């Protein structure tokens, strides 16, 4: 191997090393319990914020409820029966994805 080839090989190795091992990500600051989640672009609350509000209100299975259902549940005029109906539908939808080798009909 000639000097020119060695130099070229070294340059390639350095380039690859910099690509994969070059800059290390900065250490993230530890999360504080007072930190609030960021709002979405349109100004509406994120799903995470809605789940936190549902948790505060004592709604069970809030993790399997989608964003639209969370918005409906957290409206002021929503009755307890309607909330239970939405939660039951979400739980049934979630459980439908679970099973052991059974074909869905």
C-alpha positions as CSV (number, residue, x, y, z in Angstrom):
1,X,0.0,0.0,0.0
2,X,1.4,3.3,-1.0
3,X,1.4,6.5,1.1
4,X,-1.4,8.0,-0.9
5,X,-3.6,4.9,-0.5
6,X,-2.9,4.9,3.3
7,X,-3.8,8.6,3.5
8,X,-7.0,8.0,1.6
9,X,-7.9,5.0,3.7
10,X,-7.3,7.0,6.9
11,X,-9.5,9.8,5.7
12,X,-12.3,7.4,5.0
13,X,-12.0,5.8,8.4
14,X,-12.0,9.2,10.1
15,X,-15.0,10.3,8.1
16,X,-16.9,7.1,9.2
17,X,-15.8,7.5,12.8
18,X,-17.0,11.1,12.9
19,X,-20.3,10.1,11.4
20,X,-21.1,7.4,13.9
21,X,-19.1,8.4,17.0
22,X,-18.4,12.1,16.4
23,X,-20.7,14.3,18.4
24,X,-22.3,12.9,21.4
25,X,-25.8,14.1,22.4
26,X,-25.9,16.5,25.3
27,X,-27.1,15.1,28.6
28,X,-30.8,15.8,29.1
29,X,-31.8,17.7,32.1
30,X,-33.6,15.7,34.7
31,X,-37.4,16.1,34.5
32,X,-39.0,18.0,37.4
33,X,-42.4,17.1,38.6
34,X,-43.5,20.7,38.0
35,X,-42.6,20.5,34.3
36,X,-45.7,20.9,32.0
37,X,-46.0,19.1,28.7
38,X,-45.8,21.2,25.6
39,X,-49.0,22.2,23.8
40,X,-49.6,21.2,20.2
41,X,-49.2,23.6,17.3
42,X,-52.9,24.5,17.0
43,X,-53.1,25.6,20.6
44,X,-55.2,22.6,21.6
45,X,-54.0,20.4,24.5
46,X,-51.9,17.4,23.7
47,X,-53.0,13.8,24.4
48,X,-50.6,13.7,27.3
49,X,-52.2,16.8,29.0
50,X,-55.7,15.3,28.4
51,X,-54.6,12.0,30.0
52,X,-53.2,13.8,33.0
53,X,-56.6,15.7,33.5
54,X,-58.5,12.4,33.1
55,X,-56.2,10.9,35.8
56,X,-56.9,13.8,38.1
57,X,-60.7,13.3,37.7
58,X,-60.3,9.6,38.5
59,X,-61.3,8.2,35.1
60,X,-60.1,4.6,34.8
61,X,-58.4,3.2,31.7
62,X,-57.5,6.7,30.5
63,X,-54.4,5.3,28.7
64,X,-56.5,3.3,26.1
65,X,-58.8,6.2,25.2
66,X,-57.9,8.1,22.1
67,X,-57.6,11.9,22.0
68,X,-61.0,12.7,20.5
69,X,-62.7,10.6,23.2
70,X,-60.6,12.2,25.9
71,X,-61.7,15.6,24.7
72,X,-65.4,14.5,24.9
73,X,-65.0,13.0,28.3
74,X,-63.4,16.1,29.7
75,X,-66.1,18.5,28.5
76,X,-68.1,20.0,31.3
77,X,-71.5,18.7,30.3
78,X,-70.6,15.0,29.9
79,X,-72.6,12.7,32.1
80,X,-71.1,9.8,34.1
81,X,-73.1,7.3,32.0
82,X,-71.6,8.8,28.8
83,X,-68.1,8.6,30.3
84,X,-68.6,5.0,31.3
85,X,-69.9,4.2,27.8
86,X,-66.9,5.8,26.1
87,X,-64.4,4.0,28.5
88,X,-66.2,0.7,27.9
89,X,-65.9,1.1,24.1
90,X,-62.2,2.0,24.4
91,X,-61.5,-1.0,26.6
92,X,-63.4,-3.3,24.2
93,X,-61.4,-1.9,21.3
94,X,-58.2,-2.4,23.2
95,X,-59.0,-5.9,24.2
96,X,-59.9,-6.9,20.6
97,X,-56.2,-6.5,19.8
98,X,-55.3,-9.2,22.3
99,X,-55.7,-12.9,22.0
100,X,-53.8,-16.1,21.3
101,X,-54.0,-17.3,17.7
102,X,-57.7,-16.6,17.3
103,X,-58.9,-15.1,14.1
104,X,-61.0,-12.0,14.3
105,X,-64.4,-12.1,12.7
